[in-house]
Amino acid sequence: MIHDPSLSHTGRLKARVARLTSESLGQTDVGSSFNQRHPQLARVQFLKQSDALVYTSGSSLRDDVKGAGYFVFSPAFGPDGKQVVVNRGYVPARAYPAAGGVIEIVGAVRFPEQASWFVSAHDAAGDIWTVRDSVRMARVKGWGAVAPFYIEQESPIPAGGLPHPAPLKVKLRNEHLQYAITWYGLAVVLVVMFAIWARRRGPRQPGLKTGNQ
């Protein structure tokens, strides 16, 4: 797992894999170079409890999510026996295989989102959600105490293909060309405006006096 909530510095180094408990993950500095470079492997045991489904119309970080569907959030025990919530992946409908047993997963550690003032965080039953708030999910669903973060599973893909995890890809916007066009455009406008002003002002005629004499 890569402890990088913004995903802007997520790196990959397959040669080094470590096992971290939920406690050690929670104590890790998010901005450290270790977290930016070294992926982590975690062993979790999924619980047979009702999941929370986060509705999505698409994802800017997932190439495989092309349309509406759900991300499946499930509670699990970490290697230290403490609970952590795992986003197991994407499903196009509410029918999918239940989680169970102990597996090893690779993913990114992310922090809960805040709900909007204008949109409810979940439905009346707490089954369908609009935000990835794992701590609130645990409270509403009765999962018990969970880690203050959740794991965005990237692998492995289960035998049936669902829920479907995938690597998160950060797509930073490159606006350098737009900036260059904007500033050069402003420079051209300034030159044109100065030329118009100078032409209207005209050359100063000899002997012309200005002001009160």
N, C-alpha and C positions, 0 to 999 in steps of 0.2 A: 504494500500500500504506500502511496506517496502522500505525505502529509503536506498538502498544498491546496488550500481552499479556493484560491483564485484560479488555479491551473495555469497561470501565466508563466510559471517557472518550472513546470513539471518536466523532469528529464528521465531518461532511461539508461540504465546500466545493468544489463542482464547478468553480468558476471558476478554481481554481488546481491545476494538475497538474504534477508534477516527475518527473524520471527519476533514480533513485538507484541506485548500484551496491551490491552486497552488502556491500562494505567500508564505504561511507558509512552504510548502514543499521545495520551492527553498531556503529558509533561514535556513533549518535544516542541522545540521552538519552530514555528511555522516557517520563519524566514531563513532558517539555517541552510548552509550549503549541502549538508547531509541529506536533508529532505528534498532538495531540489535535484539531487543526482541519483539517489539509490532507491529503487523500488523495493517494497517490502511484501513478503508472503505471509498471509495470516491463515490460521486454522480456525474455523468456526463450526458450531453445531447449531443448525437451524431448529427452531421450536415449532411444534405443531399447534400454532395459534393463527387466528385470522389475520390476514395481511391488510395493509393500507395501500390503496392504489392512488397514485398521483396522476391526474389527467394531463395529457400533453397533446398539443396539435402539431408537434414537430420539435426538433432539437437542433440548435446551432452547434452543439458539441458532439453530436452523434450522426455519422453518415448513414447509418442503417435505419434511422427513424424518419420515415418520409411522410407519415400521415398521423391521424389521430389514434390515440391508444392510451396505455397506462404504463407507469413505472411501478414495479412491485417492491414495496418496502416490507421486509420481514425481520422479526427479532431473532437474535442468535446469541449463543454463548461464545465468548472468546476463550483463548487458551487458559486464562486466569479465572474462568468461571463467572466473569462479569458480562452483563448483557450489552450488546451493541446492535444497532439497526443496520441492515444491509439493503441497499437498492440492488435487487437481484437482476434487474434488466427490464427490457421493454416487452410488452405483450399487446397485440392489436385488439384483443377483446378480454372480457373478464373470466374466460375459461382458460385455465393453464394448470400444469402439474404443481402439486404442493411441494414445498421444500421439506427436507428431512435428512437426518444423518449428519455426519461430520465430513466436511470437504475443505480443501485448501483453495483460497481465492486470492487473486491479485486485483488491486483496485486503487482508488484514490480516496483519501480521507477528506470529507467536506463538512461544512457546518450548516446548521438549519437556516432556512429562509424565513423572513418575516412576512406575516400575512398582510394583505392590503386592507385599508380602511373601508374600501367599497366592495370587496369580494370576500365571501365567507371562506374560511380555511378548509372546511370539510362539510359533508352533508350531515343530516341528522344522525345517521347511524355511525358516522366516523369511518365509513368504508372508502369513500371517494374524496380525494383531497385536491386542492389547487396549489398548494405550496409544499415544498420538501422540508417539513418541520418534524424531524424524527423524535425530538423530545416531547412535543405536544401530541404526536401520534401515540407514543407510549402511554401518556397520561389518559387520553381519550379511550384507547383500546384496552387499557388495563394490563399492559405488558410488564409493568413494574419499572424500577429504576434502570435507565440506560445511559450509555456514554453521551457526552455533550456534542458528539459528532456522529456522522454516519459514514458507512463505507459505500462508495460507488463501485460496484463490482465490474471489472473489465474482462475477467476470465476466471475459470473456464466456462465454455458454453455447455449447458446440460445436454444429455443425450437426445432429448426430444426437441431441443432448440429453443424452448420457451421456459421461463423468461429469457430473453436474449440480451446478454451483456455485451459490451463492446468498448474498445478504447475511446477515451475522450480526446477530442482533437480541438485545440484552441486555434481559432481563426482570427488573427489580429488584422484589423483593417489597415491597409497601406494607403494613406491619404497624402503622401508627399507630392504626387503629381498635381492633385487638386490644390494643395497649398501653393505650389509654384505658379499654377495658372492664375490663382486668385491674386497673388502679390504682383505678378507681372502685369495682369490686367489693370490693377489699381495704379501701377506706375504709368501705363499708357494713358489712362484716363487723366492723370495729373498733368502729363505733358500736353495733352490736347487742350485741357482747360487753361493752362498757362499760355498756350499759343493763341487761343481765342481772346483771352484777356489782353495780351500784349498787342494784338491786332486792333482791337477796339480802342485801346488807349492811343494808338497811333504815335508817330514820331513827334517830339516836342519841337515846335517852331521857334526859330531865333527871335528874340525880342519880346516873346510873350511873357507878360508879367502876371503873377498870381498873387492873391491875397490882397489885403487892404493897404493902400499906399498913404 
